[in-house]
């Protein structure tokens, strides 16, 4: 009697997301490694190619070479494509192609999509995907048009349009890559520190990319529905508070620092403070030298980066909703309340446990990676912690340390960026063994806390 062959185990949504991003990074690294990607015609070091592909796919923006001067047009388009693919998610593109070809979207496809965009329901999921793409194209298109019009004043029209498209996509997806080194004396948005138009457009692109597509959809539907979901209320409230507090702290600490805000007039000091408060949680671009900031400001930026953007957005971090739940837990415990309540809605126990788990796993990852870099690099701990947190939160702010790291340190940061993009919990679900149902439930015990 022949034994029946076991059917191969199907991949879980978490595994599909993890393997998918991994494959995209490998393809991107191969393309950037090719001589056609480098201006000098020489192959980029394989580790640097892998690092750049990881940074682009994970929409981080940490760079080991200058994007504008080192890469050819082909290499820049590869980086831009990886950034767009990483920001929206490869499953979003796959679903869009399937819908265009009238292919049936299976239940498993929907589960992967639900995991990819952190959506709590399957109702209207495909409609949301269509709108996500529409919102992205619209916002990036408007951003590109505004930026191109401004840069057309100081560079050829074709180059201005290309710069507008590249930086609109890069900033909205919180990628942080820029091409300014190929046109100006230095790379980065410091070239536009005194340009209010560029500052406002960039801040809006970062903000819209960081609040998430679900919130954008709710805001656009608000004139008709006259209501916002609990998720949107928490994201908008926490984002506004963090932006205001962040700008205030940066302004107070850096106002007398001549290397950052000290030499700017008051209006530009306020603008720069808000710019870096918004950018530090996901955008990864800067108009002043972050490495010249006070150590207290740099550590504060570490905290903002760790909190990050909203779920379902192009940003990273533990997410503002998780931070809100932690604050709510502290408040409820101090007030002697059993439930965490936001806007007259009680949060389920599962959300609280998930928030605590995600925070502890993220904290463990950042601390472990920073300690490993500290053991490998002969440098101060704060810059290493800054770069590690920036990698985990897929922010991209840097103290100009990344290009000077050793090969093993760059590989560690690649691993941190990858986990930060797909999420610690998603990776844990992907590598865990098949869960077994507990047949017994143990009696409750008590331990002393505090």
Secondary structure, DSSP 8 states (H G I E B T S, - for coil): ------------HHHHHHHHHHHHHHHHHHHHHSGGGBTTSS---HHHHHHHHHHHHTT----SS-HHHHB-HHHHHHHHHHHHHHHH-HHHHHHHHHHHTT----HHHHHHHHHHTT-S-STTHHHHHHHHHHHHHHHHHHHHHHHHHHHTTTS-HHHHHHHHHHHHHHHHTT-----GGGTSSS-SGGGGTT-HHHHHHHHHHHHHHHH-HHHHHHHHHHHHH----HHHHHHHHHHHHHHHHHHHHHHHHHTT-TTTTTTS-HHHHHHHHHHHHHIIIII---SS-GGGS-HHHHHHHHHHHHH-S-TTSS--SS-HHHHHHHHHHHHHHHHT-SS-EETTEE--HHHHHHHHHHHHHHHHHHHHHHHHHHHHS-S-HHHHHHHHHHHHTT-----S-GGGS-HHHHHHHHHHHHHHHH-HHHHHHHHS------S-----------
